[in-house]
Amino acid sequence: MGMRVGLGVDAHALEEGVPLVLGLVPIDHPRGLAGHSDGDVVAHAVCDALLAASGGPDIGVLFPSGAEEWRGVTGAAMIAHVLEWMRGEGAQPVNVHAVIVCEQPRIGPHRAAMQEALTRAVGAPASVHATTTDSMGFTGRGEGIACQAVALVEVPE
């Protein structure tokens, strides 16, 4: 078996009246992430990182944004679908790491729950960090949340 690394990036706008889910964890916040799915930028970035490391397509190929079958899908269901695709390719995750970019909510109080939820979903160690952009750009103005993730995957040689 060989090892490959993949990078995933996602961003969604914040919207009133939408529940906020980050790293598979519901968070009490006045606004949530708009999207065709649950908008979980952490789960989406992790999916893209896993797919990239596995030599797969990007997340938009597996989950087209206009497809009714994926409307409202949870990040956990998306990760499960990606893992099923990976198994078909003989690939398996070794670990994942995500960096959430936002001003609010503060990620620290939710970090452990996110890491536990992602570790369970991915079936490999997951870590989560967070940063702000010091009030610069759409994340700094509180208009949205972004995430970058990296995955290490064992693949057949």
C-alpha positions as CSV (number, residue, x, y, z in Angstrom):
1,M,0.0,0.0,0.0
2,G,1.1,3.6,-0.7
3,M,0.2,6.8,0.9
4,R,-1.4,9.9,-0.7
5,V,-2.3,13.3,0.7
6,G,-5.3,15.3,-0.4
7,L,-6.6,18.9,0.2
8,G,-10.2,20.0,0.4
9,V,-11.6,23.5,0.7
10,D,-15.2,24.7,1.2
11,A,-17.0,27.9,2.1
12,H,-20.7,28.8,2.6
13,A,-22.5,32.0,3.4
14,L,-24.2,32.5,6.8
15,E,-28.0,32.8,6.7
16,E,-30.7,33.6,9.2
17,G,-33.1,30.8,10.2
18,V,-30.7,28.0,9.2
19,P,-29.3,25.6,11.8
20,L,-25.5,25.7,12.1
21,V,-23.6,22.4,11.9
22,L,-19.8,22.4,11.9
23,G,-17.7,19.2,12.0
24,L,-20.9,17.2,12.3
25,V,-21.8,19.0,15.5
26,P,-24.9,21.2,15.8
27,I,-23.9,24.6,17.3
28,D,-26.2,27.1,19.0
29,H,-25.8,30.2,16.8
30,P,-28.2,32.7,15.4
31,R,-27.2,31.9,11.8
32,G,-26.3,28.8,9.9
33,L,-24.7,27.9,6.7
34,A,-26.7,28.2,3.5
35,G,-26.4,25.3,1.0
36,H,-28.1,22.5,-0.9
37,S,-27.0,20.2,1.9
38,D,-26.7,21.0,5.7
39,G,-23.9,23.4,4.7
40,D,-21.3,21.8,7.0
41,V,-18.1,23.3,5.5
42,V,-15.9,21.0,7.7
43,A,-17.5,17.8,6.5
44,H,-17.4,19.0,2.9
45,A,-13.8,20.0,3.0
46,V,-13.0,16.6,4.6
47,C,-14.9,14.8,1.9
48,D,-13.0,16.7,-0.8
49,A,-9.6,16.0,0.9
50,L,-10.4,12.3,1.2
51,L,-11.5,12.1,-2.5
52,A,-8.4,14.0,-3.6
53,A,-6.1,11.7,-1.7
54,S,-7.9,8.7,-3.1
55,G,-7.5,9.9,-6.7
56,G,-11.2,10.5,-6.9
57,P,-13.4,13.2,-8.4
58,D,-14.1,16.4,-6.5
59,I,-17.1,16.6,-4.2
60,G,-19.3,18.3,-6.8
61,V,-19.1,15.2,-9.0
62,L,-20.4,12.9,-6.2
63,F,-22.9,15.4,-4.8
64,P,-24.1,17.8,-7.6
65,S,-25.5,20.9,-6.0
66,G,-28.8,20.7,-8.0
67,A,-29.5,17.0,-7.5
68,E,-32.7,16.5,-5.5
69,E,-31.4,13.2,-4.0
70,W,-28.7,15.2,-2.1
71,R,-31.0,18.1,-0.9
72,G,-30.6,18.5,2.9
73,V,-28.0,15.6,3.1
74,T,-26.0,15.7,6.3
75,G,-22.2,15.9,6.4
76,A,-22.1,12.5,8.1
77,A,-24.0,10.9,5.2
78,M,-21.7,12.6,2.7
79,I,-18.6,11.3,4.5
80,A,-20.2,7.8,4.6
81,H,-20.8,7.9,0.8
82,V,-17.2,9.1,0.2
83,L,-15.9,6.2,2.4
84,E,-18.0,3.7,0.4
85,W,-16.5,5.1,-2.8
86,M,-13.0,4.9,-1.3
87,R,-13.5,1.2,-0.3
88,G,-14.4,0.5,-3.9
89,E,-11.0,1.9,-4.9
90,G,-9.2,-0.1,-2.1
91,A,-8.4,3.2,-0.3
92,Q,-8.7,3.9,3.4
93,P,-8.2,7.0,5.5
94,V,-5.2,7.3,7.8
95,N,-6.1,10.7,9.3
96,V,-7.8,14.0,8.6
97,H,-7.2,17.5,9.8
98,A,-9.4,20.6,9.3
99,V,-8.9,24.3,9.8
100,I,-12.1,26.3,10.2
101,V,-11.9,30.0,9.2
102,C,-14.4,32.3,11.0
103,E,-14.8,35.1,13.5
104,Q,-17.9,33.6,15.1
105,P,-18.8,31.2,16.6
106,R,-15.8,30.6,18.7
107,I,-14.6,27.0,17.8
108,G,-12.7,26.2,21.0
109,P,-15.8,25.1,23.1
110,H,-16.8,22.7,20.3
111,R,-13.4,21.4,19.1
112,A,-13.4,18.2,21.2
113,A,-17.0,17.2,20.0
114,M,-16.1,17.9,16.4
115,Q,-12.9,15.8,16.6
116,E,-14.8,12.9,18.2
117,A,-17.6,13.1,15.7
118,L,-15.3,13.3,12.7
119,T,-13.1,10.5,14.1
120,R,-16.1,8.2,14.4
121,A,-17.4,9.2,10.9
122,V,-14.1,8.8,9.1
123,G,-12.9,5.8,11.1
124,A,-9.5,7.4,11.5
125,P,-8.1,10.1,13.8
126,A,-9.4,13.6,13.1
127,S,-8.2,16.9,14.4
128,V,-9.7,20.4,14.1
129,H,-8.1,23.8,14.4
130,A,-9.6,27.3,13.9
131,T,-8.4,30.7,12.9
132,T,-9.8,34.1,12.2
133,T,-8.9,36.6,9.4
134,D,-8.8,39.5,11.8
135,S,-11.9,41.1,10.3
136,M,-10.7,40.8,6.7
137,G,-12.7,39.3,3.9
138,F,-16.1,37.6,3.9
139,T,-15.2,35.4,6.9
140,G,-13.9,38.5,8.8
141,R,-17.0,40.4,8.2
142,G,-19.1,37.5,9.5
143,E,-20.7,36.8,6.1
144,G,-19.7,33.1,6.0
145,I,-17.4,30.4,7.2
146,A,-14.7,28.6,5.3
147,C,-12.7,25.4,6.0
148,Q,-9.6,23.7,4.6
149,A,-8.9,20.1,5.3
150,V,-6.1,17.7,4.5
151,A,-6.3,13.9,4.5
152,L,-3.7,11.1,4.5
153,V,-5.0,8.0,2.8
154,E,-3.6,4.5,2.2
155,V,-4.1,3.5,-1.4
156,P,-3.1,0.4,-3.4
157,E,0.2,0.7,-5.3
